[in-house]
Amino acid sequence: MRIATWNVNSLKARLERVEGWLAQASPDVLLMQETKLSDDAAPTMPFRMAGYELVHHGEGRWNGVAIASRVGVEDVVTNFGLGPVRPGAAADDEPAHEARMVAATCGGIRVVSIYAPNGRALATPFYAAKLDWFARLRRWLEASAEPDRPLVVGGDFNVAPADVDVYDPADFVGTTHTSAPERAAFQALLDWGLVDAYRIHHPEPGRYTWWDYRAGNFHKGLGMRIDHLLATRQVMERCLAAEIDRDARKGKLPSDHAPLYIDLR
């Protein structure tokens, strides 16, 4: 079983690339973020034709998360069960009521697709809202999941958990994504009972999932590892491999993120 996550940075703009990647990589479950679509505009039919059921939780121009599964979809929950999103809200404006979380059970595994707030800058309301959002995620896990059950939380966390996850730690001093409180929020998820699946298989540096479009950063290797698949130990006992598909970041009109996937026996 292959479970993948990918911030597609507009599912409408990247649909052809996503369809191609589904055909090539053949994931059983694909978690997507930053779809930037309303639910009415979600491309259900193209996914169905590719053999996938699509669950989408969106608000239009901003945010948006989805799960595409060819192994069934059950027990869908959106937005931590808080109710509808606020259409038209600016990104990071009110993350507790934005389309940033969808969960479902697929092939016997509970999967959660998340798109964490960016935070923008330290000591701003947006940064505080990001930390509050992570605290909400942790509380939701405590109330709705069990660490001894099969669970995968994947997506764009907008956090590089350690210095090894950025090309040069000195360049990120005083910025978001690498600050101590953000890393503590990420660690709190691990303390609850999740494991960073990619790091178990790849402890080496220089492994990234995001590269800025500007200045040829991808080709220069100036990236960050901010997309993650966190799994409970029951899932990790089945985990044979974890990979980042850098090739999907190449070519015409790529997302600025690369897909990340794990393979389970």
Steps between C-alpha positions, in 0.01 A plus 500: 500500500639841404392817682616834361468868578542794264440872529386550141482883520171521306333178393340677204837622366676174580228245417677360194820454700313335784327261259837414348654437840212276604554291188876484552533463879172311557433601861208335672432818697607853409463782752497841333532853633454853370246390242364856482156378393149505636340160553269561204802553273691192615589273201316193622452346156867499388595324823216252461616422149846433642349259753495729804226629724561865583411666829554875487476771764551846354402862510598639160805719445689395810605184681305181424581137585400172341536123514500283189463129574461183298462287815178651629400808697308487827429720802597837353568786740587856395635798688539307827121478508472875568247568228511681166792706380476872438502545119710789377718527810857604439760227545607470867229751597299259716660155464260328738224566246694448178514187285815349646407151618312198370511145637367167376554129541651347186592135473481455876731793579381831636661773288501873565594759238610829656614836373647687795499881502816668376539735795646775282733661759591459864319709759194554279137389545553260208786327682295472819211358297735239352602379844136496610414293193765240588369488857154435358636217286661342806176531699303348215736203488465452874120506474444318173789257439710244681879467467476121495274498194597534130515873426692725258500879528647648184530826320667837494589570863691819417756390759856378445543285813880530528794689355573205271168574330614833353785580262665751737368552854669840519268630228193418710592663829213722610257361243203268504512127420810440716423686824513316832124525571413361155742214543358434845151483350626244248673303778174498697344295220786251520467489879134409457603188311591586142825423319666707225491225238742661258771560760489137611610399152708807410703659782733672253496877429410666172155343468233759432136518388472873422707743297413864431417571137735799502865514403528139390496374858397151396801454275727651766370259763370781723199329650317406818335182623162630614269229362472191719331166549468427871380151585419300809733215589249243379533653152877534530530128568371454143703784345752369248614828343449877490597720208476855365431512127722791393425430133145626555649842583659520154357585160224734393277672758602298807379555852765646727462184711594143411290194589603290797389140540535193718462137399336256739503122477 
